[in-house]
Amino acid sequence: MENFNPAIIIRNTEIIPFMHTNFRKKTIAAIDLGSQTFRLAVVRIVDNRPQVLASQLKNVRLGQGLAANGRLTENAIKRGVKTLRNFRNVLDKFRVSDEIVCGTAAMRNAANAGEFLDLAEAEGFNIKILSGNEEAFMSVMGLRTTLPAISAPFLVVDVGGGSSEVVLAVNSNILFNRSLNIGAVNLTEKFIRTDPPLPGELEKLGFHIRQKLSDLSAKLPQSPKNVIGVGGTATTLAAMALGMEKYDPRRIRGYALGSQELDKLWNFLTGMKIHARRSISGLESKRADIILAGIAIFREILHITEFKGLTVSDGGLLLGLLTSLIKKESDNHAEPPNTRGLYL
């Protein structure tokens, strides 16, 4: 696939070489506008070392109701704009000079995405809607930052709110990419109507996922040596398995999540009401109603690929966007900053 050029989506970018002294003191930001969560990271580069100044995650659920009517709801748009307003305050506080802001499945699929884009522009945000290929490239870039020694080829799976991205890669080269319209939010809305869910609802959920993934193994040009889970669903599952009271990306990075652990979580959660799930360590309250669909997708991925577990990485799309911005700004720099120590 064509290499993704981050220069086309960076705000305030007059394409000129950065002088050594300017690059050594610069504050930049990346924003990932997902179907479930909006994420922000602000990094200051001082003496060629990136330092995280702010890292925020907000469960906006922009894609709520999208599967039913193909449009972003008025309430979802309001939640999104309110969050962007708060993000703008953070960017102004730290005097961010360059930012990269990207939307994913919800904005790709919504007939009225332009309405949200216009409101975001009024708040000072120029949003680039990533294609499936661009999203895959950025996710792999983020993964490689966190797990540089992972054996290739590796299968990267990002279960989002409105879609799941499945990417086979060697280093930063994409061998295969598929964007599937199965996500934790849209599958929950479509199949899970009772609390706790009925066995029949879970059976239909599993059958639908198997249909969507039925030809995956046959389509892969090479057999993966590893399955890597990135994104909020994967990191949440790792946090739950670890019983985290407070999220710690250092413990998440590289965590081996076995299929038996996934089965245990599935069996534990399927008979539990949403309000009870909200008290579970590692599970964000606003993910409690959609976590089952996320687990179901990962379980089926492991079943199809015949892997006994997956490796979880905290590096995904957000870190990939941030890395691309740092790379763009350091193209003329003799020693680009090392981003491997960044935890968002």
Kinemage of the C-alpha trace (Angstrom):
@kinemage 1
@onewidth
@group {chain A} dominant
@subgroup {mainchain}
@vectorlist {calphas} color= white
{ca met a 1} P 0.000 0.000 0.000
{ca glu a 2} L 1.045 3.610 -0.389
{ca asn a 3} L 2.913 5.069 2.552
{ca phe a 4} L 0.753 7.368 4.618
{ca asn a 5} L 2.040 10.919 4.632
{ca pro a 6} L 1.236 12.579 7.969
{ca ala a 7} L 2.167 15.996 6.605
{ca ile a 8} L -1.222 16.237 4.895
{ca ile a 9} L -3.156 16.167 8.167
{ca ile a 10} L -1.134 18.300 10.516
{ca arg a 11} L -2.491 21.651 11.620
{ca asn a 12} L -0.352 24.784 11.263
{ca thr a 13} L 2.154 23.066 9.008
{ca glu a 14} L 4.060 25.341 6.710
{ca ile a 15} L 6.444 22.853 5.136
{ca ile a 16} L 9.859 24.181 6.032
{ca pro a 17} L 12.848 22.442 7.594
{ca phe a 18} L 12.940 22.578 11.382
{ca met a 19} L 16.127 23.983 12.743
{ca his a 20} L 17.931 21.941 15.395
{ca thr a 21} L 17.262 24.498 18.140
{ca asn a 22} L 13.552 24.772 17.341
{ca phe a 23} L 13.003 21.034 17.393
{ca arg a 24} L 14.706 20.637 20.743
{ca lys a 25} L 11.942 22.667 22.415
{ca lys a 26} L 8.570 21.967 20.893
{ca thr a 27} L 5.145 20.946 22.186
{ca ile a 28} L 2.949 18.760 19.985
{ca ala a 29} L -0.303 16.807 20.354
{ca ala a 30} L -2.180 13.893 18.815
{ca ile a 31} L -5.931 13.294 19.066
{ca asp a 32} L -7.679 10.040 18.142
{ca leu a 33} L -11.446 10.440 17.717
{ca gly a 34} L -12.764 6.900 17.942
{ca ser a 35} L -16.287 5.524 17.811
{ca gln a 36} L -16.190 4.832 21.561
{ca thr a 37} L -13.407 6.989 22.990
{ca phe a 38} L -11.678 10.280 22.245
{ca arg a 39} L -8.015 10.282 23.258
{ca leu a 40} L -5.529 13.121 23.602
{ca ala a 41} L -1.778 13.078 24.148
{ca val a 42} L 0.401 16.162 24.580
{ca val a 43} L 4.173 15.745 24.353
{ca arg a 44} L 6.957 18.255 24.812
{ca ile a 45} L 10.317 17.566 23.207
{ca val a 46} L 13.131 18.992 25.315
{ca asp a 47} L 16.776 18.318 24.470
{ca asn a 48} L 15.638 15.705 21.968
{ca arg a 49} L 13.673 13.767 24.606
{ca pro a 50} L 9.859 13.490 24.406
{ca gln a 51} L 8.013 14.015 27.679
{ca val a 52} L 4.294 13.339 28.151
{ca leu a 53} L 2.595 16.446 29.547
{ca ala a 54} L -1.002 15.241 29.324
{ca ser a 55} L -2.830 12.049 28.393
{ca gln a 56} L -6.622 11.978 28.461
{ca leu a 57} L -9.306 9.474 27.514
{ca lys a 58} L -13.001 10.313 27.325
{ca asn a 59} L -15.743 7.774 26.633
{ca val a 60} L -17.769 9.842 24.166
{ca arg a 61} L -19.456 6.984 22.247
{ca leu a 62} L -19.719 9.015 19.080
{ca gly a 63} L -20.936 5.932 17.219
{ca gln a 64} L -23.939 5.321 19.461
{ca gly a 65} L -27.000 4.547 17.324
{ca leu a 66} L -25.004 4.731 14.086
{ca ala a 67} L -25.602 1.082 13.170
{ca ala a 68} L -29.378 1.575 13.284
{ca asn a 69} L -29.787 4.719 11.168
{ca gly a 70} L -26.417 5.459 9.543
{ca arg a 71} L -26.148 8.856 11.225
{ca leu a 72} L -24.471 10.407 14.252
{ca thr a 73} L -27.131 11.249 16.803
{ca glu a 74} L -27.607 14.778 18.074
{ca asn a 75} L -26.582 13.760 21.601
{ca ala a 76} L -23.470 11.965 20.385
{ca ile a 77} L -22.419 15.038 18.413
{ca lys a 78} L -22.967 17.239 21.469
{ca arg a 79} L -20.829 14.915 23.609
{ca gly a 80} L -18.106 14.961 20.977
{ca val a 81} L -18.048 18.749 20.637
{ca lys a 82} L -18.016 19.200 24.413
{ca thr a 83} L -15.007 16.882 24.670
{ca leu a 84} L -13.194 18.717 21.879
{ca arg a 85} L -13.810 21.973 23.728
{ca asn a 86} L -12.153 20.486 26.805
{ca phe a 87} L -9.272 19.200 24.683
{ca arg a 88} L -8.809 22.691 23.223
{ca asn a 89} L -8.372 24.048 26.752
{ca val a 90} L -5.619 21.490 27.354
{ca leu a 91} L -3.870 22.359 24.085
{ca asp a 92} L -3.995 26.065 24.903
{ca lys a 93} L -2.741 25.458 28.432
{ca phe a 94} L 0.407 23.754 27.141
{ca arg a 95} L 0.771 26.085 24.130
{ca val a 96} L 0.753 23.272 21.595
{ca ser a 97} L 2.258 24.399 18.305
{ca asp a 98} L 1.358 21.437 16.070
{ca glu a 99} L -1.408 18.869 16.348
{ca ile a 100} L -2.692 15.886 14.412
{ca val a 101} L -6.425 15.111 14.762
{ca cys a 102} L -8.003 12.054 13.157
{ca gly a 103} L -11.379 10.357 13.029
{ca thr a 104} L -12.065 6.675 12.386
{ca ala a 105} L -15.022 4.339 11.705
{ca ala a 106} L -17.875 6.473 13.060
{ca met a 107} L -16.885 9.397 10.858
{ca arg a 108} L -16.149 7.167 7.870
{ca asn a 109} L -19.607 5.618 8.034
{ca ala a 110} L -21.915 8.429 9.191
{ca ala a 111} L -23.943 10.165 6.500
{ca asn a 112} L -23.874 13.379 8.541
{ca ala a 113} L -20.176 13.298 9.494
{ca gly a 114} L -19.809 16.705 7.838
{ca glu a 115} L -22.029 18.222 10.508
{ca phe a 116} L -19.619 17.109 13.212
{ca leu a 117} L -16.590 18.197 11.181
{ca asp a 118} L -18.029 21.712 10.798
{ca leu a 119} L -18.703 22.028 14.534
{ca ala a 120} L -15.209 20.740 15.291
{ca glu a 121} L -13.716 23.281 12.900
{ca ala a 122} L -15.539 26.023 14.793
{ca glu a 123} L -13.623 24.845 17.883
{ca gly a 124} L -10.330 25.096 15.988
{ca phe a 125} L -9.927 21.453 14.943
{ca asn a 126} L -9.209 20.382 11.375
{ca ile a 127} L -10.100 16.681 11.456
{ca lys a 128} L -8.755 14.188 8.939
{ca ile a 129} L -10.959 11.094 8.543
{ca leu a 130} L -8.576 8.180 8.148
{ca ser a 131} L -9.218 5.529 5.550
{ca gly a 132} L -8.992 1.912 6.677
{ca asn a 133} L -5.505 1.665 5.160
{ca glu a 134} L -4.315 4.818 6.881
{ca glu a 135} L -5.703 3.657 10.220
{ca ala a 136} L -3.918 0.319 9.799
{ca phe a 137} L -0.623 2.003 8.977
{ca met a 138} L -0.835 4.281 12.015
{ca ser a 139} L -1.778 1.422 14.367
{ca val a 140} L 1.187 -0.644 13.202
{ca met a 141} L 3.480 2.344 13.662
{ca gly a 142} L 2.261 2.709 17.242
{ca leu a 143} L 2.665 -0.995 17.901
{ca arg a 144} L 6.220 -1.050 16.558
{ca thr a 145} L 7.088 1.761 18.923
{ca thr a 146} L 6.072 -0.320 21.949
{ca leu a 147} L 7.051 -3.850 20.862
{ca pro a 148} L 10.018 -3.414 18.496
{ca ala a 149} L 11.280 -6.982 18.950
{ca ile a 150} L 8.014 -8.779 18.176
{ca ser a 151} L 8.424 -11.663 15.734
{ca ala a 152} L 7.047 -11.067 12.263
{ca pro a 153} L 4.749 -11.439 10.520
{ca phe a 154} L 2.342 -10.371 13.251
{ca leu a 155} L -1.431 -9.999 13.163
{ca val a 156} L -2.626 -6.734 14.725
{ca val a 157} L -6.229 -6.651 15.935
{ca asp a 158} L -7.879 -3.424 17.085
{ca val a 159} L -11.463 -3.949 18.260
{ca gly a 160} L -13.009 -0.487 18.310
{ca gly a 161} L -16.515 0.745 18.942
{ca gly a 162} L -17.708 0.735 15.337
{ca ser a 163} L -15.240 -1.521 13.552
{ca ser a 164} L -12.412 -3.986 13.983
{ca glu a 165} L -9.152 -3.538 12.121
{ca val a 166} L -7.201 -6.709 11.299
{ca val a 167} L -3.717 -6.132 9.884
{ca leu a 168} L -0.918 -8.524 8.967
{ca ala a 169} L 2.433 -6.770 8.948
{ca val a 170} L 6.172 -7.251 8.819
{ca asn a 171} L 7.848 -4.381 10.611
{ca ser a 172} L 6.035 -1.353 9.116
{ca asn a 173} L 5.039 -3.083 5.883
{ca ile a 174} L 1.350 -3.932 5.586
{ca leu a 175} L 0.827 -7.343 3.947
{ca phe a 176} L -2.927 -7.533 4.532
{ca asn a 177} L -5.539 -5.203 5.975
{ca arg a 178} L -9.235 -5.605 6.537
{ca ser a 179} L -11.640 -3.200 8.212
{ca leu a 180} L -14.690 -5.090 9.472
{ca asn a 181} L -17.915 -3.415 10.545
{ca ile a 182} L -17.993 -5.347 13.812
{ca gly a 183} L -17.205 -3.336 16.915
{ca ala a 184} L -18.035 -3.404 20.595
{ca val a 185} L -20.708 -0.696 20.318
{ca asn a 186} L -22.519 -1.645 17.109
{ca leu a 187} L -22.625 -5.371 17.951
{ca thr a 188} L -23.944 -4.651 21.442
{ca glu a 189} L -26.704 -2.454 20.013
{ca lys a 190} L -27.604 -5.060 17.421
{ca phe a 191} L -27.584 -8.270 19.465
{ca ile a 192} L -27.664 -7.631 23.214
{ca arg a 193} L -31.038 -6.287 24.316
{ca thr a 194} L -31.415 -7.735 27.831
{ca asp a 195} L -29.414 -7.365 31.015
{ca pro a 196} L -27.826 -9.799 31.600
{ca pro a 197} L -27.893 -11.092 28.026
{ca leu a 198} L -29.922 -14.153 27.127
{ca pro a 199} L -28.091 -17.260 25.845
{ca gly a 200} L -29.846 -16.863 22.498
{ca glu a 201} L -28.539 -13.303 22.132
{ca leu a 202} L -24.987 -14.454 22.793
{ca glu a 203} L -25.363 -17.288 20.288
{ca lys a 204} L -26.514 -14.862 17.581
{ca leu a 205} L -23.653 -12.503 18.467
{ca gly a 206} L -21.098 -15.294 18.111
{ca phe a 207} L -22.620 -16.566 14.863
{ca his a 208} L -22.498 -13.088 13.317
{ca ile a 209} L -18.830 -12.622 14.267
{ca arg a 210} L -17.916 -16.044 12.860
{ca gln a 211} L -19.599 -15.146 9.580
{ca lys a 212} L -17.646 -11.892 9.327
{ca leu a 213} L -14.350 -13.678 10.050
{ca ser a 214} L -15.024 -16.933 8.203
{ca asp a 215} L -12.530 -16.377 5.377
{ca leu a 216} L -9.867 -14.540 7.357
{ca ser a 217} L -7.326 -17.365 7.579
{ca ala a 218} L -7.660 -18.153 3.886
{ca lys a 219} L -7.090 -14.514 2.929
{ca leu a 220} L -3.897 -14.039 4.945
{ca pro a 221} L -0.882 -14.170 2.586
{ca gln a 222} L 1.326 -15.558 5.388
{ca ser a 223} L 0.690 -17.277 8.694
{ca pro a 224} L 1.240 -14.890 11.621
{ca lys a 225} L 3.737 -15.733 14.342
{ca asn a 226} L 1.948 -13.540 16.882
{ca val a 227} L -1.459 -12.005 17.451
{ca ile a 228} L -1.266 -8.510 18.943
{ca gly a 229} L -4.227 -6.757 20.529
{ca val a 230} L -4.195 -2.942 20.490
{ca gly a 231} L -6.796 -0.313 21.344
{ca gly a 232} L -9.173 0.197 24.231
{ca thr a 233} L -10.851 -3.222 24.193
{ca ala a 234} L -7.541 -5.120 24.317
{ca thr a 235} L -6.000 -2.931 27.020
{ca thr a 236} L -9.198 -3.134 29.073
{ca leu a 237} L -9.141 -6.932 28.935
{ca ala a 238} L -5.507 -6.937 30.079
{ca ala a 239} L -6.319 -4.489 32.885
{ca met a 240} L -9.188 -6.731 34.019
{ca ala a 241} L -7.002 -9.840 33.909
{ca leu a 242} L -4.415 -7.989 36.019
{ca gly a 243} L -7.062 -6.677 38.432
{ca met a 244} L -5.860 -3.092 37.993
{ca glu a 245} L -7.380 -0.549 40.358
{ca lys a 246} L -5.588 2.209 38.441
{ca tyr a 247} L -4.606 1.897 34.798
{ca asp a 248} L -0.851 1.455 34.320
{ca pro a 249} L 0.341 1.246 30.694
{ca arg a 250} L 3.716 -0.112 31.809
{ca arg a 251} L 2.046 -3.294 33.037
{ca ile a 252} L -0.188 -3.509 29.958
{ca arg a 253} L 2.632 -3.299 27.423
{ca gly a 254} L 3.553 -6.805 26.316
{ca tyr a 255} L 1.037 -8.565 28.583
{ca ala a 256} L 0.301 -12.138 27.439
{ca leu a 257} L -3.478 -12.641 27.557
{ca gly a 258} L -4.270 -16.328 27.220
{ca ser a 259} L -7.371 -17.766 25.602
{ca gln a 260} L -8.253 -19.410 28.918
{ca glu a 261} L -8.204 -16.000 30.591
{ca leu a 262} L -10.562 -14.691 27.911
{ca asp a 263} L -12.866 -17.668 28.424
{ca lys a 264} L -12.819 -17.065 32.173
{ca leu a 265} L -13.730 -13.393 31.723
{ca trp a 266} L -16.490 -14.336 29.274
{ca asn a 267} L -18.030 -16.902 31.613
{ca phe a 268} L -17.771 -14.544 34.563
{ca leu a 269} L -19.341 -11.546 32.810
{ca thr a 270} L -22.115 -13.113 30.737
{ca gly a 271} L -24.258 -13.813 33.786
{ca met a 272} L -23.624 -10.441 35.401
{ca lys a 273} L -25.750 -7.302 35.157
{ca ile a 274} L -24.173 -4.133 33.812
{ca his a 275} L -24.273 -2.322 37.166
{ca ala a 276} L -22.332 -5.195 38.763
{ca arg a 277} L -19.729 -5.163 35.989
{ca arg a 278} L -19.018 -1.515 36.758
{ca ser a 279} L -17.394 -2.518 40.054
{ca ile a 280} L -14.850 -4.842 38.409
{ca ser a 281} L -11.231 -3.713 38.680
{ca gly a 282} L -9.753 -2.754 35.321
{ca leu a 283} L -13.106 -2.227 33.601
{ca glu a 284} L -14.053 1.371 32.922
{ca ser a 285} L -17.608 2.053 33.966
{ca lys a 286} L -18.622 3.320 30.511
{ca arg a 287} L -17.331 0.157 28.841
{ca ala a 288} L -19.284 -2.190 31.103
{ca asp a 289} L -22.215 -2.548 28.697
{ca ile a 290} L -20.110 -3.221 25.576
{ca ile a 291} L -17.250 -5.362 26.883
{ca leu a 292} L -18.918 -8.696 26.053
{ca ala a 293} L -19.006 -7.948 22.335
{ca gly a 294} L -15.331 -6.997 22.472
{ca ile a 295} L -14.395 -10.244 24.205
{ca ala a 296} L -16.445 -12.235 21.696
{ca ile a 297} L -14.485 -10.771 18.758
{ca phe a 298} L -11.097 -11.532 20.307
{ca arg a 299} L -12.153 -15.073 21.254
{ca glu a 300} L -13.191 -15.764 17.689
{ca ile a 301} L -9.962 -14.287 16.285
{ca leu a 302} L -7.919 -16.651 18.471
{ca his a 303} L -10.114 -19.601 17.513
{ca ile a 304} L -9.761 -18.942 13.780
{ca thr a 305} L -6.004 -18.337 13.914
{ca glu a 306} L -5.494 -21.280 16.307
{ca phe a 307} L -3.503 -19.173 18.767
{ca lys a 308} L -3.624 -19.861 22.496
{ca gly a 309} L -3.408 -16.207 23.394
{ca leu a 310} L -2.497 -12.716 22.298
{ca thr a 311} L 0.038 -10.085 23.281
{ca val a 312} L -1.461 -6.775 24.376
{ca ser a 313} L 0.151 -3.465 23.484
{ca asp a 314} L -0.728 -0.022 24.789
{ca gly a 315} L 0.647 1.340 21.527
{ca gly a 316} L -1.930 1.688 18.787
{ca leu a 317} L -3.486 4.437 16.748
{ca leu a 318} L -2.868 7.331 19.168
{ca leu a 319} L 0.809 6.518 19.630
{ca gly a 320} L 1.109 5.939 15.890
{ca leu a 321} L -0.316 9.393 15.170
{ca leu a 322} L 2.019 10.955 17.697
{ca thr a 323} L 5.015 9.075 16.312
{ca ser a 324} L 4.134 10.159 12.771
{ca leu a 325} L 4.031 13.791 13.855
{ca ile a 326} L 7.393 13.485 15.615
{ca lys a 327} L 8.829 11.761 12.553
{ca lys a 328} L 7.480 14.465 10.248
{ca glu a 329} L 9.032 17.182 12.356
{ca ser a 330} L 12.350 15.350 12.677
{ca asp a 331} L 12.819 14.492 8.998
{ca asn a 332} L 15.621 17.047 8.800
{ca his a 333} L 16.963 16.263 12.261
{ca ala a 334} L 20.148 14.224 12.630
{ca glu a 335} L 18.924 12.367 15.742
{ca pro a 336} L 15.126 11.984 15.933
{ca pro a 337} L 13.705 11.537 19.441
{ca asn a 338} L 13.327 7.999 20.776
{ca thr a 339} L 9.601 7.422 21.306
{ca arg a 340} L 9.856 3.944 22.828
{ca gly a 341} L 9.725 5.306 26.355
{ca leu a 342} L 6.384 7.038 25.813
{ca tyr a 343} L 3.477 5.726 27.882
{ca leu a 344} L 0.131 7.384 27.168
